[in-house]
Amino acid sequence: MRRIVLLRHGRTAHNADGRIQGQLDTPLDELGLMQADALGTVFSSDPPAAVVSSDLLRAQATAEAVCDHVGLPLVLDTRLRETHFGQWQGLTGDEVQASWPEEFEAWRRHEGNPVGGETPAEVGDRALAAALDHLIDDGTLLLVTHGGTARALVGRLTELPVEHWRRLAPLGNTCWSSLVESDFGWRLERHNAGLGPLTGPPTGAT
């Protein structure tokens, strides 16, 4: 049986402050490092067959912590990066809404894209291409990525219309979704699973 697990990176200072990171290369904060290390005990009990990560520091460090425990090499793929948020990167949602109210509301409805950035559909397309390229014959493929990218990839794998992707709750830091391949396509079997209090509530979409 083939399974894909989509794991969001640990917390960063921008997550804690509610800032849109996008493709800004921010590292894990102290809690994020603790979260990443704790993941090793989860995945070592049922190790994946392969681990592929976004090359951004926060995802890469999270993936390396898992690989250290399960003894697998880490493969990096830029297609698993977070959405490029253009001029919105580094800002809070309130700051974006104040400066670009119409564009922000259109983006929330999946009817537009961040100013100078990517649409959710574009993110889903590149993430899906990455997932299919790294798919293995049997076992679990662990993809370490970002909140927006994970949601877009779940949407693409389950063939949900783009306008319905917002119905999927954002992943908390070091939380994951798992999908299994079935006779009728990819089925979402678990969403926003995590380690409990250590993960905390979802912190933004990036």
PEBEL-V71267 format. One record per helix or strand. SS is the DSSP state (h for helix, s for strand). FROM is the first residue (numbers start at 1). LEN is the number of residues. If there is no record, write none. Layout:
SS	FROM	LEN
SS	FROM	LEN
This chain:
s	2	7
s	12	1
h	13	5
s	19	1
s	28	1
h	30	15
s	50	4
h	57	14
s	74	3
h	78	3
h	86	3
s	92	1
h	93	7
h	101	8
h	120	15
s	139	7
h	147	11
h	162	6
s	176	7
s	185	9
